[in-house]
Amino acid sequence: MESWLSVMKALFEDIYTLEKDKVRLAAHCLEGSARSWWTRVNNGRSLDPATMSWEAFREILLMEYFPESDKRKIKEDFRKLRQRNRTVREYEREFSHMVDCVPGLVHGDRDRAEVFECGLRPKIFKTIHALRLKTYEKVLDRALWVERGNAIAREEREAFERDKDKEKSKK
């Protein structure tokens, strides 16, 4: 189910789907037992699909098809999630995947930014934290920039060391 949600999220971005159309489009793409479940929800009129937000749809779908034990495991893993030796982009993918799978892991954009920032590698965290950025998008963008800057500095340092070693070997 979580991969289906990721596909839907990408589809919404690719075809620039308006918020009001997301639930109808997603419901149209449901198959098998998920389609049967949605038909029951629609027929029961316990919810109004016409006014339902994508977030609400996603949450009830996850409640229906994502076992509670899996959610607990993701919550536990999320608390321990750190960038470590991964790239910022790899860390961001896992972070976003967990946030997308379990509603309530973060509460709003500011919280998402702070939690993501805290999981960054210490060298990147120190720089990003000093900037006191307020949105997830800005934290991610700056973290990618810092990571790239660190890579360039490392490459230059290594090139300098190689040149220095060549000079020593000539003497």
N, C-alpha and C positions, 0 to 999 in steps of 0.2 A: 504494500500500500504506500509505503514511504517513497519508493521509486516512482510510483504513479504520480504522487503529489509533486515530486521534483520535475517530472515531465510536464505536468500541467503548469507549473510555475514558469518553466522555460517557454512553453507555448504562449502563455499570457504575455510574456515579454516580447517574443518574436512577432506576434501579430498585434501587439499593442491593444490588449483587451481592456475595455472599460470595466471598472469595478462592478457596475450593475449587471454586466454580462458574464462574469466569471463563473458564478454558480450554475447558470444554465448550460454554459459550454462544458464545464466539468461533468455535470450530471449526464449530459449527452454522451460523454466518453466512458461512463461506467459500464462494466461488463459483468456478467454472471451474477453471483450472489450480491455484489455491490449494487447492481442495477435493480435487482429484486428488492433489496433493502430500501433503496431510494424510492421505488414505486410505492412501497408500503408507507413510507414517510409522507410522500405526496398525497396518497389517497386518504391517509389518516388525518391530514390537515392539522397535525400537531405543530407543524412549522409552516411558515409561509415562504416558499422558495423565492418568490418574487421580491421579497424585501430582505432576504437573508444575505449577510455579508460573506465574502469569501472566507474570512477568518472563522466565522461561526460554522460554515459548512465544513471547513477543514477540521475544526475541533470535533464536531459530532461524528464525522467520518473516522477520525482517529480513535475516538472513544469506542466506536462500533467495531473497528477492524484491527486495532493495534492493542495487543494484550497488555494488561496492566503490569505484568512482570517485565515485559520489554521496556515499558516506560520507566519503571523503577531502575532497571539496569542502565538505561541511557542517562537518567538523572545522576546516578552514582558516577558513571564515567565522565559526565559533564563537569562535576565538581573537581575531578582530578585532571581535566583536560589542560594541557600545556603545549606550547609550540615545540619545545625541545629542539631536536635536530632537523625539523621539517622547515620548509619554506613558509613564508607568511601565507601564501596562496593555499598551500596544502592544509595548514592549520585552519585557515578561514573556511575551507570546504567542509572539514569535519565539524567545526564549530557551528556553521550554518545548518548543516544536516541535522545535528542534534536539536538545535533551536526549532527547526521546522517540524521535527517529528514529535516533540513534546511541548504542547502549549504551556506557558507559565514558567518555563525555565528562566526567561528574562522578562522584565516588566518595562516595556517601552524601549525606545531607541537609546536613551541615555544609559540605562542599565546595561543594555546590550553592548554599548561602547566600552563601558567600564569593565565588564566581565571579560570581554575579548582582550582589552588592553592588559589586564592582570595576567593573562595566560601567555603573553608574548615572552620571548627569550629575554633575559635580563638586560642585555646590551641594547636591544630595541626598545624594551619597556622604559628604560631610563629616559631616553630621548622623547618618546611619545608622551610619557606621563608629564614631563616638564612643559609640554605644549598646552596641556589642559584643554584638550579637544572635547567638544560636547556631543558630537554625533558619531554613530558607528561608521558611517561612510567616510568621515574625515579621519578617524582613527585608522581604519583599514588603508586608506590612501597614503597617509603619512608613514605607516608601518612598511608599506611596500617601497616607498621612497627611501626610507632609512636602510632597509635591507639592501636595496640596490646600491646605495652610497657606500655601505660597508663592503659590499662585494668589489666595487671599483677600487676602494682604498686597499683592500687585501691584494687585488691583482697588481696594483702599482707597487706595493711593498714587496711582493714576491718578485716582480720584475727588477726592482732596485737591488734586492738581495742577489739575484742571478747575475746582474751586471757587476756587482761588487765581487762576487766569487770569480767571475771571468777575469777581472782585473788582477785579483790575487794570484790566479793560476798563471797569468802572463809573466808575473814578476818572478 
